[in-house]
Amino acid sequence: MSKTNESLMQRRVAAVPRGVGQIHPIFVDTAKNATVIDVEGRELIDFAGGIAVLNTGHLHPKVVAAVQEQLTKVSHTCFQVLAYEPYVELCEKINKLVPGDFDKKTLLVTTGSEAVENAVKIARAATGRAGVIAFTGGYHGRTMMTLGLTGKVVPYSAGMGLMPGGIFRALFPNELHGVSIDDSIASIERIFKNDAEPRDIAAIIIEPVQGEGGFIPVTKPFMQRLRALCDQHGILLIADEVQTGAGRTGTFFAMEQMGVAPDLTTFAKSIAGGFPLAGVCGKAEYMDAIAPGGLGGTYAGSPIACAAALAVIEVFEEEKLLDRSKAVGERLVAGLKQIQAKHPIIGDVRALGSMIAVEVFEGKDSHAPNAAAVNQVVAKARDKGLILLSCGTYGNVLRILVPLTAEDALLDKGLAIIEECFAELA
């Protein structure tokens, strides 16, 4: 009997806990660049990119070749037991790519959550302080500490009780929703007045563009004020670039566009083209604050993933993917704004590079979130052969994370499907 999406979904329900969500009831068989083919032989355009993991596309030939070559050498030793050059070479390259005119060192781990956990550990060791300030709407992972940092309870920590203490929540600046830069800075000052002295705060962590929170970019003036505030109080600034990194915003790291450098930068997702790899890069003096044995992990910085990441960096250089990221963003934003002009429920189209969002409201003059319309568009698009994702605190934002290697014709085809879906909502 041939496999179907429905039969595999039945097996999944029986074997996998319900807490592991699934946006689309589809099982992929093969994939290439910006398309996937499901187990029933249907081809779909991938505007999700594995949630920002496939900036270089599915199975980029150079990444595949690098992994195949590494598999003929060594697949695992645990770097803390027997080291290997790809780990060191990758750290050297990351140290150069992360913004900041100071000596840097890089730690490699496996997942974005693990990177954020380690960034907090490093900040605490470097400062001798314990508190961390995060922002409303932020997403930093699913481990216990990162769930505490994440500014959204449902579904991430619902039913799990209280998360770790010592975390304080500031307002994320979002002019569209009435939170100004001054409001955000004032909310940090309120924390200092009401909850914790600055000398108790080790770090402030922020996404340069909020991911799950709705693809909301931070402005350069705000980041500069945040940097100044951290400097004033001896607080480390952590930039969570797990989703924004590896060229998604038009620069390899989004902080390159902010005019200031963070003390610590977390990265993951697209850095290894689909292989599990993450890390923390920061000022050498802070990165060295933890004694030998305090950092690492059994699979951290796998030789295979390191080989993939080195290939990803080469692909960015050879194929000029930073320029392509900007071009993809411009093309999609122009098309989405044309759709917006016809459909008043689209309240905002925004992007930094090719990290693109479409925010949907109840009506032209309303800021009431319209998650129902977004859910309909996602479902209709799937039926028409396009994979989309939603995000936002209220689930009313469409997000586009198409591989930067997608051809213009494919981008245009995806735009046409999105336009059809909005037209059918009327």
N, C-alpha and C positions, 0 to 999 in steps of 0.2 A: 504493500500500500504506500503510495507517495505521501510525503510529508506535506502538511498544510499549516498555515498560520494558526488555524483554529485548533487542530489536533495538538500542536506544540504548546499552545496556550493552556490547554487542558492539562498537559503534563506539567507545565510550569506551575500552575495553581496547586497541583497536588504535591510538588516537590520543593517549591521555593516559598519562604515566608512572605506573607502579604505586605510586610513593611518594606520590601524591595519593590518600589513602584515601577511602572512601565507606562510611558506616555503613549506609545503607539503599539497596537496589538499585531506587531509584525516581527518575524524572525528573518534575519539577513543570512543569505547564503554566501554571496560574494560581493565585493565592492571594488571600485576603481575611481580614483581621483574624487569627483564630487557626485558620484552616483552609487547607488546600492541596488542589488538584485535580491529579492526575497526568495524564500524557499519554494514559492509557487511560480517563480520565473518572471515576476513583475519588476520592472526597473523604476526606481524612484530617484528624484533629484534630492540631494542631501544639503539642506540649508541649516542643519543642526551641527554637523561636524563633530559628532561625539561630545557635545557640549564643549566646544572650543579646543578640542584636542587635535584636530586634523587640519591645521592651517596649511600644511604641505600636502593635503589630500590623503585619501585612502591609499595605502601601499605605494607610496612614491618609490619609483624604481631605485633611486640612489639610497634610500633608507633600507629598502629590502636587501639590496646588495651588501650594504654595510653589516646588517644583521646576519646574513648568510655567511659572510666571511668570518665574523666573530664566532659564530657557532662552530667553525672548524678549529677554533683556538681554545677557548675556555668559556663556559657559560656561567660558572659561579665558583667563588672561593670564599666569599665574605671579605670585603676590603680590609676589615680590621684584623684579619688573620694573614692573608696573603694579598698584597696590593697588585694593581695592574694599571698600565699606563693610560688607558682611555679615561679612567676616573680623573686622574691628575690633569690630563690634557683638556678635558671638558671644564674642569674648575678654572683653569687658566683662561679659557675663552670666555666663560661667564664673568669672571672678574673684570675683563675688559669691556664686556657688553653692558653690565649694570652701571647706571649713572653714578657719578661721585668722584671727585678729584682727590682720592685718598687710597691708601693701600687696602686691598680687599682680600678676603678669603671666602671660600665656598664650601658648604656642607651639602652632600647629596643624600637624599632619602628616596622614598618610594611614592608617596601620595601628597596631595596638596594639604590635607589636614595635618599630616605628619610634619610638613614644612612649617606650618603655622605654629604647631605645638613647640617645635624646636626653636623657632624665632622667639617665642615667649620665654622659653627656658634660658636662651642666650641673654635676652634683655634683663631678666631677673638676676642672672649671675653677674652681668656686667655692671648693673646699677646697685645691687644690694637691696632692691625694692621688689615689691610683690604685685602691686596693683596694675591693671591694664584698662585703658579706655578704648572702647569700640563705638560704633555708630549704629543708629537706627537703620534698619534695612540691610545691614551688612550681612554677608555670608562668608564664613571662614572655614567651614567643614562640619563633619559629623561625629568627631570624637568628643569626649566629654568637655575638654577645655575649649575646643573650637565651637562646640554647641553653645557654650556660655558666651562666646564672643559674637556668635551669629544673632542678628537682630530679628529673628522670626521664629516663633514657637511652633506653630502648625505649618508643616507636618514634622519639622525636624526634631523637636524635643518633646512633642506632646506626649503626655502620659508617662514621662520618665522622671518626674520630680524635678527638684531644683538643681540647677547646674552649679559648677564650682563658683565660689565666692571671689571677692577681690576684683570683680569686673564691673565697670561703670559705663553707662550708655549716654553718649552725646547725640545731639541732633545732627543728622546728615544734611548738608545744605542742598536744597532743591527748590529753586525759585518757582518752578511750575506749580509746586504744592505749597507755596507760601513760607518756605524756610530760607531765610537769607543767610549770607555769610556771617553777618553780625549775630544772627540768632544762633547759629551753630557754635561760634566762638564763645558766645555768652553761656551756652549750655555747658561748655567745658569749665568755664569759670564758676558756674553753679556747683559742679561736681567738687571743685576745689574748696568751695565755701561750705557745702552741705554734707559731703560724703567722705572725701579723702584729701589730705594735704598733697600738694605737688610732690613733696619729698617721699611720699608713699607710692607714687606712680612710676612704674618701670618703663612703660611704653604706651604710645597711642598707635593703634593699628587702623589702617584705612585702605580701601580699594580705590585706586585712581579713577576707575569707572566701576560703580557698583554692578555686580553681575546679577545674582538672583534678585537683588533689590530693584531691578528695572533698567539696567544699562544707563545709569545716570553718571555722566562725567563730572569729576571735580574740576573747578575752575583753577586756573593758575594763581590768581590772587588769593584764593582760599588756602591752597597748599602752601603758599609762601607765608601766610599768617600762621598756619599750623606749624610750619618749620620753626618760625621765630618763637612761638610759644614753647615748643619743645626745648629749644636752645636756652630760653630764659630759665626753665626749671630743671634742666638736666635730664629730660625725658627722652627716650629713644623713639624715633619715628620709624614705624614698620610699614612698608608699602606691600600690601598683599597683591602681587601681580600674577597670581595663579591663573586667572582667566584672561587678563589683559596682556600677558607676556607673549614672547615669541611672535611679535609682529602684528598682532591683531589690531592694534590701534594706529598703525602706520609708522611707528618706531618700534625697535625691538622690545623696549620696555616703555610703558606709558609715561613713567616718571620723567623720561627725557623731555617731555613736552611741558613739564610743570615748573621749570626754572629753579628747582631745588632738588637736592638728593636726599633720599631716606638714609637712615643708619643701617637698616636691615631690609632686604628685599626677599620675598618668597616667590617661588616660581614652580610651575608644574605643567600639567595639561599638554600644550602643543610642543613643549621643548623637545620631546623625543618622538614625535610623529606617530603616536598611538601606543608606544611602549611605556610602562609605568616608571616614571622618573620625576622627582621633584627636588627642591633644594632651598637653601637659605644662603644668600650672599650678603656680606656686610663688611663694615670697617674691621680690619684685621684685629685691632685691639679688643673689640667686642667679641668677635668670633672666637678669640683665644681665651675668653673668660672662663670657659669650662675646662676642667682638667681632663687628661686622657682617660677614655672610657665613658665619659659622660655624654658623648654624642655617638650616633651610628645606628646600625640596625642590620639584621642578618642579610636582607636583600637590598639594603640601601646602596644606591649607585651600582646596580647590576651591570656587569660588563656588556651585556646585550643592549640594555637601555642606553648606556653611555655611547656605544657605537652608533646607535640610532640618532642620538642627540647631536653627535659630531656631524653626522650626515645632514641632519636638519639645518644646522648652521651653514654648512656648505651650500645647500640648496637655496637658502635665503640670499647668499652672496651671488651665486651663479645665475639665478633666475630673477634677481632684483625684486624679491617678494615684498620688500618694504614699500617700494614704489607701486607694486601691484596691489598691495593692501589699500593704499590711498585711492587708486583707480577703481577698485571694486567698490569701495565705500561711496565714492562720488557717483558711480553709475547707479547703484542701488538706491541711494538717497534721492537722486533726481527722479527715478521711476516711482519711488514711494510717495514723493511729494505730489507727483501728478495724480496718483491714486487718491491722496489726501484731499486734493482740490475737488474731487467728485464725491467724497464721502465725509460729511461733517463730523461723524463720530470719531474720526481719527484726529485726536487732539494735538499730537506731537509726533514728528519724525526727527530722530536725533542720532548722531553717530560721532564716534571718535575713530578715525580710520575706517576699518570695516567691522567695527563693533556697533551694530545697528539695531535701533529699537523703534517700534511703532506703538505709541500709547493710545488706547481706545477708551473713549468716554461715552456716557449715556447720550449726549447730544452736543450740538455745536457750541453752546454757551455753558456747558456743564463740565465740571471736573470730577463728577461722580464716576468711579471706575466701572468699566463694563467688561467684566471677566467673561460673561456669557457669550458676548460677541467674539471675543478672542478664542474661546474654546470652540466655537462654531467654525471660525476660520481655520484653526489648526486641523479640525476633523475634515472639513471640506477639502482643504489643500491635500491632505493625505489621500483622500479618495481620487484626487486629480493627479496624484503622482509627485507630490512635493512634501518633504518632511520639514516641519517647522517646530519651534519651541515657544512656550510662553514663559513669562517671568513677572517680577514685580511683587511688591508687598500685597497687592490685592489681585494679582493674577491677570491684570488687564493690559499687559505689554507683550507684544510679539517681538521676539529677538531673532536676529539672523547672524549665524556664525558659519557661513558657507566657506569651504576651503578657498584659500587665496589663489589656488591654482585652477579654479573653475574658469571655463571659457566664457567669453561675453555672451555667446548664444545661449548658454545654459542659464546665465544670470537673467537674461531677458525672458526666457521661458518661465523661470520661477516667478518673476514679476507679473507676467501675464496671468499666471494661476492665482496669485494673491489678489490681483484686480478682479478676476472672476468671482473669487470667494466673497469679497466685500460687496460686489454687485448683487450677489444672491442673498445677502442679508436684508436688503431693502424690502 
